[in-house]
Amino acid sequence: MVVKTWKTRPAHYFLLEILKKKGAMTDVDLLAAFKGEFKDLGFKDFNELLMRLEIGGKIRTTSMSRGKRRIEPIT
C-alpha cells in the first residue's frame, strides 16, 4: 500500500525558490530540479505552473531555440 503525504510547500513556491537561488535557468534544468522534489507532477503540470507564474508577474520566459526556453525571476 502506497501512502502519499502532503507537501509542506506548494509547487509554485518551490519553483520560485529554485529560481531565486540559482537565477535564470533553462526549462530543462528547472524541470530536472523540480522533479527532484515533485516526482508525481509531469511536464504538462510544470508548464501550467510556469504559465500561472508568468501571468502573475513572478517570472519571465523567453524563447532561446527550438523547444528551449529561458526562465528568469522578476525581482
N, C-alpha and C positions, 0 to 999 in steps of 0.2 A: 504494500500500500504506500503510495507516494503522498507525502504531506507537504502542501505548499504553504508558505508563510508570507505574510505581507512584508513588503519592503519598507524600510524606515524613511526613505526619501522617494518622492515621485521621480519618474524618469526624466522629465524636463529639467528639474533641478540638478540632477546628476550630469546631464549634458552641459548645462551652463557651468557647473563646477569644473568639468574637464577643460572646457574652452577658456575659462578664466585662468586656470593653472598653466596650460600649455600654449595659449594664444591661438592664432589661426591654424587650421588643420584641413586636410583633405577629407572628403566624406568617407573614404575607405578607412583612413586611420581612425577617424572618430567612431565609425561603426565598430571597428575592432576593439577599441577601448570601451565602448558601450556594451558590447557583447560579453565583456569580462564580468560585468555586474548583472546585466539583464539578459540571461541566456534564452528566455522564453519569448522575447519580442523579436520579430523579424524585420526585414528590410522595409516592408510596407509601413509598419508601425514607426520605424525610425524616420522615414520620410514624412510621415504625418506629424511627428514631434518637431521636426525641423521646420515644416510649414507653419505650424502654430507659433513657434518661437519667432519666425521671421515676420509673420503678420503682427505679432505682439510687439515688435520692435526690439527684440532682445539680441538677435543675430542678423548677420548679413551673409547671403550666399552669392557667389559669383561663379560663372562657368569658366573652367580652365581649358579643358579639351573635351573631346567627345566622351561623354559618360563620366566626367570627373568634375567635382565642384570644390570650391574653396569656401570654408565656413569660418567666419570670424565673429567674435563677440562685439557688440556695440557697447562702448563704455561711456 
